[in-house]
Amino acid sequence: MKGVLLVNLGSPESPTTKDVKPYLDEFLMDKYVIDVPFLLRALLVRGIILQTRPKKSAAAYAKIWWEEGSPLVVISQRMQEKAQQLSSIPVALAMRYGKMSILKGLQELKDKGVDEVMLFPLYPQHAMASTTTILELAEEHRKKYFPEMEFTIVPAFYNKPDYISSLSNSIKKHLEGFEYDHILFSYHGIPERHIRKTDITKSHCKIDGSCCNTPSPAHEFCYRHQCYETTKQVVKYLGIPEGKHSQTFQSRLAGDKWLTPYTDVEVNKMPEKGIKNLAVVTPAFVSDCLETLEEIAIEAGHEFKEHGGENFIAIPCMNDGDEWCQTVANWIANWAKN
């Protein structure tokens, strides 16, 4: 019997330091997130970062927390419920970090008689710190607890036509009535070394002005290329004029070279360039979360206006929008038929 496991990032149980600390520990101790030897990672995370970060992160979560719980979890649950209503096979939801674990999700499917699983990381673009860590952990659990299960992996869907149309139509809807000077496509940042590590050719990804535009097998797993391709296709679909859009990367940690240009730096420069009405879209996420609701909608919006901007909107993610949920259900149905 076939079934689906949707997997998103995860969330602390509450916006308190007590709950944020173990969540951050699990997240930052992941070898695919901070990819340095274990002892150095433990020193960085447990010796330095977790001494101050949980309190700051808890305050950020508190700004965006909903009565029902974590926005990311609530939205993901709504999306899963809609996808289930539109599907003829079981659809379960799990999170890579936190209590809604992948192990629980696989067990839920097994209890329903599922032995063929469509493993569906909810990330449009492939990255070590998102996609790879989900697939590796799921495979560990399969070998240890569910050896009879078979997995079919949903690859990065950054350029699938129905994803592009769902994303573009969602953006268009939220732009109605807003006369923008500029649309900024802001993607989650990753260290440059992650790009080089996922380069299957070991030579293509130079992170210069040309490698992402030069055809290569490396693009199958290149986060940077896939981000630029998503932007390019949405711009074409919506007919956004040249010069009225750009792309940046947000959410970096200090110490390493991360993908540039940086969202916060570019947003702060825009008013002096004559951009007074700014819309920001975050296509690395399908569900709104801390990085979209706090980092962009609150912080970037505040900074933009502090530097002379006038009107700012953070365009919501697709979340549990009907077209997106139908797209997911269509992908599930096509797989279930085969």
Buried (B, 14 or more C-beta within 10 A) or exposed (E): EBBBBBBBBBBBBBBBBEBBBBBBBBBBBBBBBBBEEEEEBBEBBEEEBBEEBBEEBBEBBEEBBEEEBBBBBBBBBBBBBBBBEBBEBBBBBBBBBBEBBBBBBBBBBBEEEBEBBBBBBBBBBBBBBBBBBBBBBBEEBBEEEBEEBEBEBBEBBBBBEBBBBBBBBBBEEBBEEBEBBBBBBBBBBBBBBBBBBBBEEEEBBEBEEEBBEEEBEBBEBBBBBBBBBBBBBBBEBBEBEEEEBBBBBBBBEEEBEBBBEBBBEBBBEBBEEEBBBBBBBBBBBBBBBBBBBBBBBBBBBEBBBEEEBEBBBBBBBBBBBEBBBBBBBEBBEEBBEE
